[in-house]
Amino acid sequence: MRAVLITLAVLGLSQAAHGADISSAYTDLDSNKDCVTYAQAEQGDGDWADLACSGYRGYPVLIAYDDARESLFYGFPPGGDMTSAWESFSGFNSSGARIEWRIETTGDKAVPFAVIHRRTVSNPEDESKKTEVLLVAKVGQMETRESCAVGLVLATGNPSANDQARKLADDKAKSFACGKDKRVVIGNVPPFGRVDN
């Protein structure tokens, strides 16, 4: 009887430790339909714009566009602004029309902790050749307001890219320290950098 009780107690602890479920939800990103431009270049001031877009259940997506390159912030930004860092590919790039949010659900609480977002990057030597990359990013929570690229997964010619990106998101995003921890790179992806303001 004692062995049965111990086994039940261990099972109960194990279930409590693994009580959170991880799943995916998807949102669309159409800058003409889902976004509001809140700042942009004036005549003769270059080609840049800042957009605020709808994301997942109140979590916004912010886009900083400059010279055919995009830096995205997923979730709640520091001070209501995304100017803490610029993260993008050095080549001309654009964001995919669909975002995968990795959601951790515990009881009735569902929290998006990472996104997987396809990016298309131009080749400066041959504009007809483009590279697809899955960007894995940490989602900025209301308390911490920290979002950044956790890793990059080459998607072009890689049938395992989605699975690799989900594993990377689930294993690294929650504990990743933006600006300190080193991004994980899977495959030969185009140059990507971060500039802190």
mmCIF file of the C-alpha atoms, coordinates in Angstrom:
data_MODEL
# 
_entry.id   MODEL 
# 
loop_
_atom_site.group_PDB 
_atom_site.id 
_atom_site.type_symbol 
_atom_site.label_atom_id 
_atom_site.label_alt_id 
_atom_site.label_comp_id 
_atom_site.label_asym_id 
_atom_site.label_entity_id 
_atom_site.label_seq_id 
_atom_site.pdbx_PDB_ins_code 
_atom_site.Cartn_x 
_atom_site.Cartn_y 
_atom_site.Cartn_z 
_atom_site.occupancy 
_atom_site.B_iso_or_equiv 
_atom_site.pdbx_formal_charge 
_atom_site.auth_seq_id 
_atom_site.auth_comp_id 
_atom_site.auth_asym_id 
_atom_site.auth_atom_id 
_atom_site.pdbx_PDB_model_num 
ATOM 1   C CA . MET A 1 1   ? 0.000  0.000  0.000   1.00 0.00 ? 1   MET A CA 1 
ATOM 2   C CA . ARG A 1 2   ? 2.816  2.375  0.905   1.00 0.00 ? 2   ARG A CA 1 
ATOM 3   C CA . ALA A 1 3   ? 4.507  1.702  -2.484  1.00 0.00 ? 3   ALA A CA 1 
ATOM 4   C CA . VAL A 1 4   ? 1.257  2.531  -4.278  1.00 0.00 ? 4   VAL A CA 1 
ATOM 5   C CA . LEU A 1 5   ? 0.919  5.845  -2.380  1.00 0.00 ? 5   LEU A CA 1 
ATOM 6   C CA . ILE A 1 6   ? 4.530  6.773  -3.140  1.00 0.00 ? 6   ILE A CA 1 
ATOM 7   C CA . THR A 1 7   ? 4.000  5.971  -6.829  1.00 0.00 ? 7   THR A CA 1 
ATOM 8   C CA . LEU A 1 8   ? 0.827  8.098  -6.928  1.00 0.00 ? 8   LEU A CA 1 
ATOM 9   C CA . ALA A 1 9   ? 2.624  10.981 -5.193  1.00 0.00 ? 9   ALA A CA 1 
ATOM 10  C CA . VAL A 1 10  ? 5.507  10.831 -7.690  1.00 0.00 ? 10  VAL A CA 1 
ATOM 11  C CA . LEU A 1 11  ? 3.051  10.752 -10.595 1.00 0.00 ? 11  LEU A CA 1 
ATOM 12  C CA . GLY A 1 12  ? 1.219  13.748 -9.141  1.00 0.00 ? 12  GLY A CA 1 
ATOM 13  C CA . LEU A 1 13  ? 4.470  15.735 -8.837  1.00 0.00 ? 13  LEU A CA 1 
ATOM 14  C CA . SER A 1 14  ? 5.472  14.754 -12.351 1.00 0.00 ? 14  SER A CA 1 
ATOM 15  C CA . GLN A 1 15  ? 2.134  15.949 -13.762 1.00 0.00 ? 15  GLN A CA 1 
ATOM 16  C CA . ALA A 1 16  ? 2.382  19.211 -11.812 1.00 0.00 ? 16  ALA A CA 1 
ATOM 17  C CA . ALA A 1 17  ? 5.887  19.814 -13.189 1.00 0.00 ? 17  ALA A CA 1 
ATOM 18  C CA . HIS A 1 18  ? 4.726  19.158 -16.730 1.00 0.00 ? 18  HIS A CA 1 
ATOM 19  C CA . GLY A 1 19  ? 1.309  20.813 -16.370 1.00 0.00 ? 19  GLY A CA 1 
ATOM 20  C CA . ALA A 1 20  ? 1.995  23.446 -19.020 1.00 0.00 ? 20  ALA A CA 1 
ATOM 21  C CA . ASP A 1 21  ? 1.074  22.670 -22.613 1.00 0.00 ? 21  ASP A CA 1 
ATOM 22  C CA . ILE A 1 22  ? 2.834  24.279 -25.565 1.00 0.00 ? 22  ILE A CA 1 
ATOM 23  C CA . SER A 1 23  ? 0.957  24.867 -28.794 1.00 0.00 ? 23  SER A CA 1 
ATOM 24  C CA . SER A 1 24  ? 0.915  27.201 -31.794 1.00 0.00 ? 24  SER A CA 1 
ATOM 25  C CA . ALA A 1 25  ? -1.435 29.979 -32.854 1.00 0.00 ? 25  ALA A CA 1 
ATOM 26  C CA . TYR A 1 26  ? -1.184 31.917 -36.098 1.00 0.00 ? 26  TYR A CA 1 
ATOM 27  C CA . THR A 1 27  ? -1.848 35.562 -36.960 1.00 0.00 ? 27  THR A CA 1 
ATOM 28  C CA . ASP A 1 28  ? -1.692 37.455 -40.236 1.00 0.00 ? 28  ASP A CA 1 
ATOM 29  C CA . LEU A 1 29  ? 0.562  40.431 -40.859 1.00 0.00 ? 29  LEU A CA 1 
ATOM 30  C CA . ASP A 1 30  ? -0.495 42.732 -43.681 1.00 0.00 ? 30  ASP A CA 1 
ATOM 31  C CA . SER A 1 31  ? 1.024  46.183 -43.264 1.00 0.00 ? 31  SER A CA 1 
ATOM 32  C CA . ASN A 1 32  ? -1.751 47.730 -45.371 1.00 0.00 ? 32  ASN A CA 1 
ATOM 33  C CA . LYS A 1 33  ? -4.541 46.162 -43.329 1.00 0.00 ? 33  LYS A CA 1 
ATOM 34  C CA . ASP A 1 34  ? -3.241 45.174 -39.884 1.00 0.00 ? 34  ASP A CA 1 
ATOM 35  C CA . CYS A 1 35  ? -0.922 48.118 -39.103 1.00 0.00 ? 35  CYS A CA 1 
ATOM 36  C CA . VAL A 1 36  ? -1.000 51.821 -38.316 1.00 0.00 ? 36  VAL A CA 1 
ATOM 37  C CA . THR A 1 37  ? 1.917  54.036 -39.347 1.00 0.00 ? 37  THR A CA 1 
ATOM 38  C CA . TYR A 1 38  ? 2.771  56.244 -36.367 1.00 0.00 ? 38  TYR A CA 1 
ATOM 39  C CA . ALA A 1 39  ? 5.968  57.863 -37.715 1.00 0.00 ? 39  ALA A CA 1 
ATOM 40  C CA . GLN A 1 40  ? 7.494  58.180 -41.164 1.00 0.00 ? 40  GLN A CA 1 
ATOM 41  C CA . ALA A 1 41  ? 10.046 60.078 -43.199 1.00 0.00 ? 41  ALA A CA 1 
ATOM 42  C CA . GLU A 1 42  ? 9.134  63.464 -44.544 1.00 0.00 ? 42  GLU A CA 1 
ATOM 43  C CA . GLN A 1 43  ? 10.058 64.630 -48.025 1.00 0.00 ? 43  GLN A CA 1 
ATOM 44  C CA . GLY A 1 44  ? 13.845 64.425 -48.429 1.00 0.00 ? 44  GLY A CA 1 
ATOM 45  C CA . ASP A 1 45  ? 14.312 62.604 -45.105 1.00 0.00 ? 45  ASP A CA 1 
ATOM 46  C CA . GLY A 1 46  ? 15.052 59.141 -46.496 1.00 0.00 ? 46  GLY A CA 1 
ATOM 47  C CA . ASP A 1 47  ? 12.813 56.105 -46.669 1.00 0.00 ? 47  ASP A CA 1 
ATOM 48  C CA . TRP A 1 48  ? 11.747 54.957 -43.209 1.00 0.00 ? 48  TRP A CA 1 
ATOM 49  C CA . ALA A 1 49  ? 8.563  54.314 -41.248 1.00 0.00 ? 49  ALA A CA 1 
ATOM 50  C CA . ASP A 1 50  ? 7.464  52.925 -37.882 1.00 0.00 ? 50  ASP A CA 1 
ATOM 51  C CA . LEU A 1 51  ? 4.299  50.809 -37.756 1.00 0.00 ? 51  LEU A CA 1 
ATOM 52  C CA . ALA A 1 52  ? 2.238  49.294 -34.956 1.00 0.00 ? 52  ALA A CA 1 
ATOM 53  C CA . CYS A 1 53  ? 0.389  46.127 -35.958 1.00 0.00 ? 53  CYS A CA 1 
ATOM 54  C CA . SER A 1 54  ? -2.107 43.791 -34.386 1.00 0.00 ? 54  SER A CA 1 
ATOM 55  C CA . GLY A 1 55  ? -0.596 40.548 -33.096 1.00 0.00 ? 55  GLY A CA 1 
ATOM 56  C CA . TYR A 1 56  ? -1.865 37.830 -30.790 1.00 0.00 ? 56  TYR A CA 1 
ATOM 57  C CA . ARG A 1 57  ? -4.590 38.709 -28.245 1.00 0.00 ? 57  ARG A CA 1 
ATOM 58  C CA . GLY A 1 58  ? -3.355 42.200 -27.421 1.00 0.00 ? 58  GLY A CA 1 
ATOM 59  C CA . TYR A 1 59  ? 0.340  41.491 -27.977 1.00 0.00 ? 59  TYR A CA 1 
ATOM 60  C CA . PRO A 1 60  ? 1.382  43.978 -30.674 1.00 0.00 ? 60  PRO A CA 1 
ATOM 61  C CA . VAL A 1 61  ? 3.923  43.617 -33.458 1.00 0.00 ? 61  VAL A CA 1 
ATOM 62  C CA . LEU A 1 62  ? 6.017  46.717 -34.155 1.00 0.00 ? 62  LEU A CA 1 
ATOM 63  C CA . ILE A 1 63  ? 7.830  47.202 -37.446 1.00 0.00 ? 63  ILE A CA 1 
ATOM 64  C CA . ALA A 1 64  ? 10.673 49.646 -38.009 1.00 0.00 ? 64  ALA A CA 1 
ATOM 65  C CA . TYR A 1 65  ? 11.268 49.952 -41.755 1.00 0.00 ? 65  TYR A CA 1 
ATOM 66  C CA . ASP A 1 66  ? 14.376 51.667 -43.124 1.00 0.00 ? 66  ASP A CA 1 
ATOM 67  C CA . ASP A 1 67  ? 15.878 51.475 -46.605 1.00 0.00 ? 67  ASP A CA 1 
ATOM 68  C CA . ALA A 1 68  ? 14.135 48.209 -47.630 1.00 0.00 ? 68  ALA A CA 1 
ATOM 69  C CA . ARG A 1 69  ? 15.051 46.489 -44.353 1.00 0.00 ? 69  ARG A CA 1 
ATOM 70  C CA . GLU A 1 70  ? 12.804 45.616 -41.427 1.00 0.00 ? 70  GLU A CA 1 
ATOM 71  C CA . SER A 1 71  ? 13.363 45.255 -37.706 1.00 0.00 ? 71  SER A CA 1 
ATOM 72  C CA . LEU A 1 72  ? 10.443 43.726 -35.790 1.00 0.00 ? 72  LEU A CA 1 
ATOM 73  C CA . PHE A 1 73  ? 9.547  43.761 -32.114 1.00 0.00 ? 73  PHE A CA 1 
ATOM 74  C CA . TYR A 1 74  ? 7.003  41.215 -30.890 1.00 0.00 ? 74  TYR A CA 1 
ATOM 75  C CA . GLY A 1 75  ? 5.039  42.008 -27.742 1.00 0.00 ? 75  GLY A CA 1 
ATOM 76  C CA . PHE A 1 76  ? 5.158  44.913 -25.308 1.00 0.00 ? 76  PHE A CA 1 
ATOM 77  C CA . PRO A 1 77  ? 8.077  47.283 -25.996 1.00 0.00 ? 77  PRO A CA 1 
ATOM 78  C CA . PRO A 1 78  ? 10.092 49.183 -23.376 1.00 0.00 ? 78  PRO A CA 1 
ATOM 79  C CA . GLY A 1 79  ? 8.521  52.557 -22.705 1.00 0.00 ? 79  GLY A CA 1 
ATOM 80  C CA . GLY A 1 80  ? 5.967  52.016 -25.459 1.00 0.00 ? 80  GLY A CA 1 
ATOM 81  C CA . ASP A 1 81  ? 8.758  52.386 -27.998 1.00 0.00 ? 81  ASP A CA 1 
ATOM 82  C CA . MET A 1 82  ? 10.863 49.886 -29.936 1.00 0.00 ? 82  MET A CA 1 
ATOM 83  C CA . THR A 1 83  ? 13.938 52.088 -30.270 1.00 0.00 ? 83  THR A CA 1 
ATOM 84  C CA . SER A 1 84  ? 15.967 50.065 -27.753 1.00 0.00 ? 84  SER A CA 1 
ATOM 85  C CA . ALA A 1 85  ? 17.516 47.984 -30.561 1.00 0.00 ? 85  ALA A CA 1 
ATOM 86  C CA . TRP A 1 86  ? 17.536 47.507 -34.311 1.00 0.00 ? 86  TRP A CA 1 
ATOM 87  C CA . GLU A 1 87  ? 17.752 43.883 -35.445 1.00 0.00 ? 87  GLU A CA 1 
ATOM 88  C CA . SER A 1 88  ? 17.745 42.962 -39.095 1.00 0.00 ? 88  SER A CA 1 
ATOM 89  C CA . PHE A 1 89  ? 19.541 41.309 -41.964 1.00 0.00 ? 89  PHE A CA 1 
ATOM 90  C CA . SER A 1 90  ? 22.166 43.402 -43.730 1.00 0.00 ? 90  SER A CA 1 
ATOM 91  C CA . GLY A 1 91  ? 20.569 42.589 -47.096 1.00 0.00 ? 91  GLY A CA 1 
ATOM 92  C CA . PHE A 1 92  ? 17.217 43.949 -48.235 1.00 0.00 ? 92  PHE A CA 1 
ATOM 93  C CA . ASN A 1 93  ? 14.526 41.913 -46.500 1.00 0.00 ? 93  ASN A CA 1 
ATOM 94  C CA . SER A 1 94  ? 10.830 41.604 -45.873 1.00 0.00 ? 94  SER A CA 1 
ATOM 95  C CA . SER A 1 95  ? 8.553  39.799 -43.426 1.00 0.00 ? 95  SER A CA 1 
ATOM 96  C CA . GLY A 1 96  ? 6.206  36.951 -44.198 1.00 0.00 ? 96  GLY A CA 1 
ATOM 97  C CA . ALA A 1 97  ? 2.452  37.418 -44.069 1.00 0.00 ? 97  ALA A CA 1 
ATOM 98  C CA . ARG A 1 98  ? 1.937  34.887 -41.248 1.00 0.00 ? 98  ARG A CA 1 
ATOM 99  C CA . ILE A 1 99  ? 3.369  34.706 -37.730 1.00 0.00 ? 99  ILE A CA 1 
ATOM 100 C CA . GLU A 1 100 ? 3.456  31.536 -35.649 1.00 0.00 ? 100 GLU A CA 1 
ATOM 101 C CA . TRP A 1 101 ? 3.156  32.243 -31.915 1.00 0.00 ? 101 TRP A CA 1 
ATOM 102 C CA . ARG A 1 102 ? 4.335  29.576 -29.471 1.00 0.00 ? 102 ARG A CA 1 
ATOM 103 C CA . ILE A 1 103 ? 1.891  29.574 -26.565 1.00 0.00 ? 103 ILE A CA 1 
ATOM 104 C CA . GLU A 1 104 ? 2.389  28.100 -23.103 1.00 0.00 ? 104 GLU A CA 1 
ATOM 105 C CA . THR A 1 105 ? -0.924 27.226 -21.429 1.00 0.00 ? 105 THR A CA 1 
ATOM 106 C CA . THR A 1 106 ? -1.180 26.500 -17.725 1.00 0.00 ? 106 THR A CA 1 
ATOM 107 C CA . GLY A 1 107 ? -4.747 26.019 -16.526 1.00 0.00 ? 107 GLY A CA 1 
ATOM 108 C CA . ASP A 1 108 ? -6.743 28.881 -18.044 1.00 0.00 ? 108 ASP A CA 1 
ATOM 109 C CA . LYS A 1 109 ? -3.697 31.125 -18.622 1.00 0.00 ? 109 LYS A CA 1 
ATOM 110 C CA . ALA A 1 110 ? -2.192 31.186 -22.145 1.00 0.00 ? 110 ALA A CA 1 
ATOM 111 C CA . VAL A 1 111 ? 1.001  33.197 -22.663 1.00 0.00 ? 111 VAL A CA 1 
ATOM 112 C CA . PRO A 1 112 ? 2.816  33.637 -25.992 1.00 0.00 ? 112 PRO A CA 1 
ATOM 113 C CA . PHE A 1 113 ? 6.540  33.332 -25.252 1.00 0.00 ? 113 PHE A CA 1 
ATOM 114 C CA . ALA A 1 114 ? 8.049  33.091 -28.754 1.00 0.00 ? 114 ALA A CA 1 
ATOM 115 C CA . VAL A 1 115 ? 7.297  33.742 -32.397 1.00 0.00 ? 115 VAL A CA 1 
ATOM 116 C CA . ILE A 1 116 ? 8.489  32.082 -35.558 1.00 0.00 ? 116 ILE A CA 1 
ATOM 117 C CA . HIS A 1 117 ? 8.361  34.442 -38.515 1.00 0.00 ? 117 HIS A CA 1 
ATOM 118 C CA . ARG A 1 118 ? 9.517  33.795 -42.077 1.00 0.00 ? 118 ARG A CA 1 
ATOM 119 C CA . ARG A 1 119 ? 11.773 36.453 -43.570 1.00 0.00 ? 119 ARG A CA 1 
ATOM 120 C CA . THR A 1 120 ? 12.858 36.809 -47.198 1.00 0.00 ? 120 THR A CA 1 
ATOM 121 C CA . VAL A 1 121 ? 16.370 38.178 -47.730 1.00 0.00 ? 121 VAL A CA 1 
ATOM 122 C CA . SER A 1 122 ? 17.754 39.437 -51.057 1.00 0.00 ? 122 SER A CA 1 
ATOM 123 C CA . ASN A 1 123 ? 21.161 38.496 -52.368 1.00 0.00 ? 123 ASN A CA 1 
ATOM 124 C CA . PRO A 1 124 ? 23.082 41.730 -53.107 1.00 0.00 ? 124 PRO A CA 1 
ATOM 125 C CA . GLU A 1 125 ? 25.007 39.992 -55.905 1.00 0.00 ? 125 GLU A CA 1 
ATOM 126 C CA . ASP A 1 126 ? 21.906 38.534 -57.600 1.00 0.00 ? 126 ASP A CA 1 
ATOM 127 C CA . GLU A 1 127 ? 18.514 40.117 -56.877 1.00 0.00 ? 127 GLU A CA 1 
ATOM 128 C CA . SER A 1 128 ? 16.717 37.130 -58.410 1.00 0.00 ? 128 SER A CA 1 
ATOM 129 C CA . LYS A 1 129 ? 18.127 34.847 -55.703 1.00 0.00 ? 129 LYS A CA 1 
ATOM 130 C CA . LYS A 1 130 ? 16.384 35.177 -52.370 1.00 0.00 ? 130 LYS A CA 1 
ATOM 131 C CA . THR A 1 131 ? 16.923 33.263 -49.135 1.00 0.00 ? 131 THR A CA 1 
ATOM 132 C CA . GLU A 1 132 ? 14.098 32.246 -46.804 1.00 0.00 ? 132 GLU A CA 1 
ATOM 133 C CA . VAL A 1 133 ? 14.926 32.286 -43.080 1.00 0.00 ? 133 VAL A CA 1 
ATOM 134 C CA . LEU A 1 134 ? 12.757 31.470 -40.063 1.00 0.00 ? 134 LEU A CA 1 
ATOM 135 C CA . LEU A 1 135 ? 13.432 34.057 -37.384 1.00 0.00 ? 135 LEU A CA 1 
ATOM 136 C CA . VAL A 1 136 ? 12.741 32.830 -33.844 1.00 0.00 ? 136 VAL A CA 1 
ATOM 137 C CA . ALA A 1 137 ? 12.135 35.676 -31.388 1.00 0.00 ? 137 ALA A CA 1 
ATOM 138 C CA . LYS A 1 138 ? 11.321 36.106 -27.718 1.00 0.00 ? 138 LYS A CA 1 
ATOM 139 C CA . VAL A 1 139 ? 7.992  37.841 -27.056 1.00 0.00 ? 139 VAL A CA 1 
ATOM 140 C CA . GLY A 1 140 ? 8.076  40.956 -24.865 1.00 0.00 ? 140 GLY A CA 1 
ATOM 141 C CA . GLN A 1 141 ? 5.904  40.451 -21.795 1.00 0.00 ? 141 GLN A CA 1 
ATOM 142 C CA . MET A 1 142 ? 4.172  43.284 -19.925 1.00 0.00 ? 142 MET A CA 1 
ATOM 143 C CA . GLU A 1 143 ? 6.568  42.886 -16.966 1.00 0.00 ? 143 GLU A CA 1 
ATOM 144 C CA . THR A 1 144 ? 9.922  42.505 -18.767 1.00 0.00 ? 144 THR A CA 1 
ATOM 145 C CA . ARG A 1 145 ? 9.280  44.238 -22.133 1.00 0.00 ? 145 ARG A CA 1 
ATOM 146 C CA . GLU A 1 146 ? 12.163 42.393 -23.764 1.00 0.00 ? 146 GLU A CA 1 
ATOM 147 C CA . SER A 1 147 ? 11.973 40.973 -27.277 1.00 0.00 ? 147 SER A CA 1 
ATOM 148 C CA . CYS A 1 148 ? 14.785 39.969 -29.597 1.00 0.00 ? 148 CYS A CA 1 
ATOM 149 C CA . ALA A 1 149 ? 15.938 37.339 -32.061 1.00 0.00 ? 149 ALA A CA 1 
ATOM 150 C CA . VAL A 1 150 ? 16.763 34.102 -30.247 1.00 0.00 ? 150 VAL A CA 1 
ATOM 151 C CA . GLY A 1 151 ? 17.832 32.282 -33.388 1.00 0.00 ? 151 GLY A CA 1 
ATOM 152 C CA . LEU A 1 152 ? 17.751 31.974 -37.155 1.00 0.00 ? 152 LEU A CA 1 
ATOM 153 C CA . VAL A 1 153 ? 16.943 28.821 -39.118 1.00 0.00 ? 153 VAL A CA 1 
ATOM 154 C CA . LEU A 1 154 ? 17.684 28.530 -42.826 1.00 0.00 ? 154 LEU A CA 1 
ATOM 155 C CA . ALA A 1 155 ? 14.392 27.591 -44.501 1.00 0.00 ? 155 ALA A CA 1 
ATOM 156 C CA . THR A 1 156 ? 15.489 27.495 -48.150 1.00 0.00 ? 156 THR A CA 1 
ATOM 157 C CA . GLY A 1 157 ? 16.108 23.854 -49.055 1.00 0.00 ? 157 GLY A CA 1 
ATOM 158 C CA . ASN A 1 158 ? 15.567 22.725 -45.448 1.00 0.00 ? 158 ASN A CA 1 
ATOM 159 C CA . PRO A 1 159 ? 12.490 20.487 -44.996 1.00 0.00 ? 159 PRO A CA 1 
ATOM 160 C CA . SER A 1 160 ? 13.125 20.317 -41.219 1.00 0.00 ? 160 SER A CA 1 
ATOM 161 C CA . ALA A 1 161 ? 13.148 24.109 -40.753 1.00 0.00 ? 161 ALA A CA 1 
ATOM 162 C CA . ASN A 1 162 ? 9.752  24.387 -39.025 1.00 0.00 ? 162 ASN A CA 1 
ATOM 163 C CA . ASP A 1 163 ? 10.520 21.614 -36.537 1.00 0.00 ? 163 ASP A CA 1 
ATOM 164 C CA . GLN A 1 164 ? 13.964 23.062 -35.838 1.00 0.00 ? 164 GLN A CA 1 
ATOM 165 C CA . ALA A 1 165 ? 12.499 26.531 -35.266 1.00 0.00 ? 165 ALA A CA 1 
ATOM 166 C CA . ARG A 1 166 ? 9.820  25.219 -32.868 1.00 0.00 ? 166 ARG A CA 1 
ATOM 167 C CA . LYS A 1 167 ? 12.385 23.271 -30.853 1.00 0.00 ? 167 LYS A CA 1 
ATOM 168 C CA . LEU A 1 168 ? 14.623 26.331 -30.684 1.00 0.00 ? 168 LEU A CA 1 
ATOM 169 C CA . ALA A 1 169 ? 11.712 28.509 -29.565 1.00 0.00 ? 169 ALA A CA 1 
ATOM 170 C CA . ASP A 1 170 ? 10.559 26.046 -26.904 1.00 0.00 ? 170 ASP A CA 1 
ATOM 171 C CA . ASP A 1 171 ? 14.053 25.360 -25.536 1.00 0.00 ? 171 ASP A CA 1 
ATOM 172 C CA . LYS A 1 172 ? 15.583 28.854 -25.551 1.00 0.00 ? 172 LYS A CA 1 
ATOM 173 C CA . ALA A 1 173 ? 13.126 31.756 -25.813 1.00 0.00 ? 173 ALA A CA 1 
ATOM 174 C CA . LYS A 1 174 ? 11.823 32.020 -22.242 1.00 0.00 ? 174 LYS A CA 1 
ATOM 175 C CA . SER A 1 175 ? 15.248 32.217 -20.601 1.00 0.00 ? 175 SER A CA 1 
ATOM 176 C CA . PHE A 1 176 ? 17.057 34.103 -23.398 1.00 0.00 ? 176 PHE A CA 1 
ATOM 177 C CA . ALA A 1 177 ? 18.717 37.373 -22.283 1.00 0.00 ? 177 ALA A CA 1 
ATOM 178 C CA . CYS A 1 178 ? 18.466 39.897 -25.114 1.00 0.00 ? 178 CYS A CA 1 
ATOM 179 C CA . GLY A 1 179 ? 21.712 41.688 -25.873 1.00 0.00 ? 179 GLY A CA 1 
ATOM 180 C CA . LYS A 1 180 ? 23.698 39.180 -23.773 1.00 0.00 ? 180 LYS A CA 1 
ATOM 181 C CA . ASP A 1 181 ? 23.020 35.625 -24.912 1.00 0.00 ? 181 ASP A CA 1 
ATOM 182 C CA . LYS A 1 182 ? 24.305 34.479 -28.300 1.00 0.00 ? 182 LYS A CA 1 
ATOM 183 C CA . ARG A 1 183 ? 21.733 33.727 -30.992 1.00 0.00 ? 183 ARG A CA 1 
ATOM 184 C CA . VAL A 1 184 ? 21.504 30.166 -32.293 1.00 0.00 ? 184 VAL A CA 1 
ATOM 185 C CA . VAL A 1 185 ? 22.043 29.902 -36.057 1.00 0.00 ? 185 VAL A CA 1 
ATOM 186 C CA . ILE A 1 186 ? 21.044 26.775 -37.975 1.00 0.00 ? 186 ILE A CA 1 
ATOM 187 C CA . GLY A 1 187 ? 22.267 26.673 -41.561 1.00 0.00 ? 187 GLY A CA 1 
ATOM 188 C CA . ASN A 1 188 ? 24.090 29.199 -43.710 1.00 0.00 ? 188 ASN A CA 1 
ATOM 189 C CA . VAL A 1 189 ? 21.864 32.242 -43.151 1.00 0.00 ? 189 VAL A CA 1 
ATOM 190 C CA . PRO A 1 190 ? 22.553 35.751 -44.500 1.00 0.00 ? 190 PRO A CA 1 
ATOM 191 C CA . PRO A 1 191 ? 24.296 38.206 -42.126 1.00 0.00 ? 191 PRO A CA 1 
ATOM 192 C CA . PHE A 1 192 ? 22.063 39.435 -39.304 1.00 0.00 ? 192 PHE A CA 1 
ATOM 193 C CA . GLY A 1 193 ? 22.902 41.994 -36.642 1.00 0.00 ? 193 GLY A CA 1 
ATOM 194 C CA . ARG A 1 194 ? 21.710 43.946 -33.641 1.00 0.00 ? 194 ARG A CA 1 
ATOM 195 C CA . VAL A 1 195 ? 22.405 47.590 -32.922 1.00 0.00 ? 195 VAL A CA 1 
ATOM 196 C CA . ASP A 1 196 ? 21.509 48.811 -29.419 1.00 0.00 ? 196 ASP A CA 1 
ATOM 197 C CA . ASN A 1 197 ? 20.496 52.460 -29.150 1.00 0.00 ? 197 ASN A CA 1 
# 
